[in-house]
């Protein structure tokens, strides 16, 4: 009884009902940084992505992203998707995910991505797509 009362007093009162907001600075487990500017009422957003990893010898450049969030004002853990047009390679990545808020109010973005790079012919298409997951945590 007393333990439950102490836990209730220590946890943020609004953490359990807090909605996840995409706007801000995020970092994934590989050290890549993503900035998302405010979503509009339709749920569309833009931003930038600075990857920490790449399969190229070229200089890594900050790249633009464009996306959409499903029902941004109505859902607590809404889904979203965005694409990154890499400025330093002939590839594009599409991310889909969901935003979560834990009981302490910590926000995370659970994502899956597909990267498609340009190949010179259809016979090389087998090696043109990569798939993976990333978990982003809020920095700001």
C-alpha positions as CSV (number, residue, x, y, z in Angstrom):
1,X,0.0,0.0,0.0
2,X,2.7,2.5,1.0
3,X,4.9,1.5,-1.8
4,X,2.2,2.1,-4.3
5,X,1.6,5.5,-2.8
6,X,5.3,6.4,-3.0
7,X,5.5,5.2,-6.6
8,X,2.4,7.2,-7.5
9,X,3.9,10.4,-6.0
10,X,7.3,9.9,-7.7
11,X,6.0,9.2,-11.2
12,X,5.1,12.2,-13.3
13,X,1.3,12.6,-13.2
14,X,0.9,13.2,-16.9
15,X,3.5,10.6,-18.1
16,X,0.9,7.9,-18.5
17,X,-1.4,10.1,-20.6
18,X,1.4,12.1,-22.4
19,X,1.3,12.0,-26.2
20,X,4.4,11.4,-28.2
21,X,5.5,14.4,-30.4
22,X,7.8,13.9,-33.3
23,X,9.2,17.5,-33.3
24,X,12.7,17.8,-32.0
25,X,16.2,16.2,-32.1
26,X,16.5,12.4,-32.0
27,X,19.5,10.0,-32.0
28,X,19.5,6.3,-32.8
29,X,21.6,3.5,-31.4
30,X,24.3,4.0,-34.1
31,X,24.7,7.7,-33.3
32,X,22.8,9.1,-36.3
33,X,21.0,12.4,-35.6
34,X,17.6,13.4,-36.9
35,X,15.8,16.7,-36.6
36,X,12.1,16.9,-37.2
37,X,10.4,20.3,-37.4
38,X,6.8,20.8,-36.3
39,X,4.1,18.7,-37.9
40,X,1.2,20.5,-39.4
41,X,-2.5,19.7,-38.7
42,X,-2.5,17.2,-41.6
43,X,0.5,15.4,-40.0
44,X,3.1,16.2,-42.6
45,X,6.6,17.2,-41.5
46,X,10.1,17.8,-42.8
47,X,13.5,17.8,-41.3
48,X,17.1,16.6,-41.7
49,X,19.0,13.5,-41.1
50,X,22.8,13.2,-40.4
51,X,23.8,9.5,-40.6
52,X,26.7,8.2,-38.6
53,X,27.1,5.2,-40.9
54,X,27.3,4.8,-44.6
55,X,28.5,2.3,-47.2
56,X,30.5,4.9,-49.2
57,X,33.8,6.6,-49.2
58,X,32.2,10.0,-49.9
59,X,31.8,12.7,-47.3
60,X,28.6,12.2,-45.3
61,X,26.3,15.2,-45.7
62,X,23.2,16.2,-43.8
63,X,20.2,15.0,-45.9
64,X,16.6,16.2,-46.1
65,X,13.6,14.1,-44.9
66,X,9.9,14.4,-45.6
67,X,7.2,12.5,-43.7
68,X,3.7,12.1,-42.4
69,X,2.3,11.2,-39.0
70,X,-1.0,9.4,-38.7
71,X,-3.6,11.5,-36.8
72,X,-1.0,13.6,-34.9
73,X,-3.4,15.2,-32.4
74,X,-5.7,12.3,-31.8
75,X,-3.4,9.4,-31.0
76,X,-1.1,8.8,-28.0
77,X,1.3,6.4,-29.9
78,X,0.7,7.4,-33.5
79,X,2.4,5.8,-36.5
80,X,4.5,7.7,-39.0
81,X,6.6,7.3,-42.1
82,X,9.3,9.4,-43.8
83,X,11.9,9.2,-46.6
84,X,15.5,10.5,-46.6
85,X,17.0,11.6,-49.9
86,X,20.7,11.0,-49.3
87,X,22.8,14.0,-50.5
88,X,26.0,12.0,-50.8
89,X,24.9,8.8,-52.5
90,X,22.5,7.5,-55.1
91,X,20.1,6.0,-52.6
92,X,16.9,6.8,-50.8
93,X,15.7,5.3,-47.4
94,X,12.1,4.9,-46.3
95,X,11.4,4.6,-42.6
96,X,8.1,3.6,-40.9
97,X,7.5,3.5,-37.2
98,X,5.6,4.3,-34.1
99,X,6.2,6.8,-31.3
100,X,6.0,5.5,-27.7
101,X,6.1,7.2,-24.3
102,X,7.0,5.1,-21.3
103,X,5.7,5.5,-17.8
104,X,8.5,8.0,-17.0
105,X,7.7,10.1,-20.0
106,X,10.7,9.0,-22.1
107,X,9.9,9.1,-25.8
108,X,11.2,6.6,-28.3
109,X,10.7,6.0,-32.0
110,X,10.7,2.3,-33.0
111,X,11.4,2.2,-36.8
112,X,12.0,-0.2,-39.6
113,X,13.7,1.0,-42.8
114,X,14.4,0.1,-46.4
115,X,17.3,1.6,-48.2
116,X,17.4,1.4,-52.0
117,X,20.5,2.3,-53.9
118,X,20.9,2.8,-57.6
119,X,22.3,-0.1,-59.6
120,X,23.3,-0.1,-63.3
121,X,21.0,-2.8,-64.5
122,X,18.0,-4.9,-63.5
123,X,20.2,-8.0,-63.1
124,X,21.9,-6.2,-60.1
125,X,18.6,-5.4,-58.4
126,X,19.1,-8.3,-56.0
127,X,21.8,-6.3,-54.1
128,X,20.1,-2.9,-54.3
129,X,17.9,-3.0,-51.2
130,X,18.8,-3.2,-47.5
131,X,16.5,-3.5,-44.6
132,X,17.0,-2.8,-40.9
133,X,15.6,-1.4,-37.7
134,X,16.5,1.7,-35.7
135,X,15.4,3.0,-32.3
136,X,15.6,6.7,-31.8
137,X,15.5,8.5,-28.4
138,X,14.8,12.1,-27.9
139,X,17.8,14.4,-27.4
140,X,15.8,17.7,-27.3
